[in-house]
Amino acid sequence: MVIFASDVLAGILIVVALILLIVAILAYKRYKLRAAIISFFVFLLFLIKGIIYELNVYYSLDLNTLAIFLGIDVAILISLYFALALRG
């Protein structure tokens, strides 16, 4: 089995997204900021993106990952817009 750089990066994406997801939950519990909820949603989307990629690679699901990832990226951008709009 050959390990590609994209597999390593997807693994790093999953770990970092999971850590930041936990940090966002703790930040919301402590400070009750609405931006922390949106950050939680954004990090959850990144986690889902990494999991979809890894499942597609290891189980050969033949998903149209480009369309899926572009859709997730649009959701992330919209979420980040609302995070900025809530602050202003």
N, C-alpha and C positions, 0 to 999 in steps of 0.2 A: 504494500500500500504506500503510495506516494503522498506526502503531505505538502500541499501547496501553500504559498504565502497567504492566499485569500482565506484558506481554512484557519490559519493561525490568527489572522485579523478578525475573522468572524468570532472565534473563541474569545479573543480579547474584548470585542464588542459586547459579547454576552456578559462577561465578568464585570466590565466597567459599568454597563447599563444596570446590572443587578445591584452593584454597590451604590450607584447614584440614586437608584430607585429607593433603596433603604434610607439613604440620607434625606431624600425628599419627604419620605413618610415621617421620619423623626423631626425634620424641620417644621412640618405642618403641625405635628402634635405639640411641639414646644412653642412655636410662635404664632400659629393660626393664620398664616399668610395664604391668601388665595393663589399667589404666584407659585407656592410650593405644590399646590394641587395640580396646576398646569405642568410644572416641572415633573411631577410624578407621572402624568399622562405621557409626556414627551419621552421620558426614560423607559416607560413601559412599551412605547412604540419601537424604540431602538432595541429593546430586549426581544420583542416579537420578531423584528426584522432579522436579528441574528439567529434566532431559533428556526425561523422559516428557511434561512439559507442553509444552516447545518442539516436540517431534516431533508432538504432537497438534495444535498450532496451525498449524505450517508445512506439514504433510502431510495435514491434515484427516482424521485417523484415526477420528474420532467415538468415542473411547474414553469410558468412564464414569469420568472423572477423579476425581469425588468419591469413589467407592468405592475407587479405586486409592489416592488420596491419604490417605484415612482408614486404609486398611490399612497404608500406609507410616508414617503417624503413630503407629499402635499399635506397630509394630515399633521405632520410634524411642523411644517412651516405655518400652517393655520394656527396651531396651538401656540407657537412662539409669538405670533402676531397678537393673539389674545393675552398672552402674558405681558407683552409690552403695553397693550391697550388698558389693561387693568391697573398698571402702575401710573398711567397718565391721566 
